[in-house]
Amino acid sequence: MDTSIISSIILGLSALGVSWFYSHRTNKLEGDKMMKELFTEFNQRYDKLNDSLVSIEKEGLTFEDLNEKKNKIYRQDVIDFFNPCAEEFYWNQKGRIDPKVWKA
């Protein structure tokens, strides 16, 4: 074989390897960035509900208690709490949340 052909093959394979490495690294970084953005958003949403949820716990309210008109806001907060829970479950099923984070 001609040395120029061998050099071209080696150069081509090297370029392919470098391209794969950077592509793989970029995909991993994008995945990590997405997971961070998801958790930042979820935590902000949970933080907005935290005071209401703590109040429900302190008052020892049951779900039946939340049906009373005076506790309508608490009831909505409980429902609002389950929305990000469902979204987290969805993103976990799509493989967007690291299994170690999900288990924690």
C-alpha positions in Angstrom: 0.0 0.0 0.0 1.1 3.5 -0.7 2.2 5.5 2.4 -0.1 8.4 1.3 -3.1 6.1 1.5 -2.1 4.8 4.9 -1.5 8.4 6.1 -5.0 9.4 4.8 -6.6 6.5 6.5 -4.9 7.2 9.8 -5.7 10.9 9.5 -9.4 10.1 8.7 -9.7 7.7 11.6 -8.1 10.2 14.0 -10.5 12.9 12.8 -13.4 10.5 13.3 -12.2 9.7 16.8 -11.8 13.3 17.8 -15.3 14.1 16.3 -16.9 11.3 18.3 -15.1 12.3 21.5 -16.3 15.9 21.3 -19.8 14.9 20.2 -20.1 12.5 23.1 -18.8 15.1 25.5 -21.2 17.8 24.2 -24.2 15.4 24.5 -23.2 14.6 28.1 -22.8 18.3 29.0 -26.2 19.1 27.4 -27.8 16.3 29.3 -26.3 17.5 32.6 -27.4 21.1 31.8 -31.0 19.9 31.1 -31.1 17.9 34.3 -29.9 21.0 36.3 -32.5 23.2 34.6 -35.3 20.7 35.4 -34.3 20.5 39.0 -33.9 24.2 39.4 -37.4 24.7 38.0 -38.9 21.9 40.2 -37.2 23.3 43.3 -38.5 26.8 42.6 -42.0 25.4 42.2 -41.8 23.4 45.4 -40.4 26.4 47.3 -43.5 28.4 46.4 -45.7 25.8 47.9 -43.5 25.0 50.9 -45.2 27.3 53.4 -48.7 26.0 52.6 -47.6 22.4 52.8 -45.9 23.0 56.1 -49.1 24.6 57.4 -51.2 21.6 56.3 -48.8 19.3 58.2 -48.8 21.5 61.3 -52.6 21.8 61.4 -52.9 18.0 60.9 -55.4 18.5 58.0 -56.7 15.5 56.2 -57.7 15.4 52.5 -61.3 15.6 53.7 -60.5 18.8 55.6 -59.2 20.3 52.4 -62.6 20.0 50.8 -64.0 22.7 53.1 -64.2 26.2 51.5 -61.9 27.8 54.0 -59.2 25.3 53.0 -59.7 25.6 49.3 -56.3 27.3 48.8 -54.5 24.5 50.7 -56.3 21.9 48.5 -55.1 23.7 45.4 -51.6 23.8 46.8 -51.7 20.0 47.4 -52.8 19.5 43.8 -50.2 21.9 42.5 -47.6 19.9 44.5 -48.4 16.8 42.5 -48.0 18.4 39.1 -44.1 18.7 39.4 -44.1 15.3 41.0 -45.8 13.9 37.8 -43.4 15.9 35.6 -40.4 14.5 37.5 -41.7 11.0 37.0 -42.2 11.6 33.3 -38.6 13.0 32.9 -37.3 10.0 34.9 -39.1 7.6 32.5 -37.5 9.4 29.6 -34.0 8.9 31.1 -33.4 12.6 31.7 -32.9 12.2 35.4 -29.9 10.4 36.7 -31.0 7.2 38.5 -28.8 8.1 41.5 -30.6 11.4 41.8 -34.0 9.8 41.3 -33.3 7.2 44.0 -32.2 10.0 46.5 
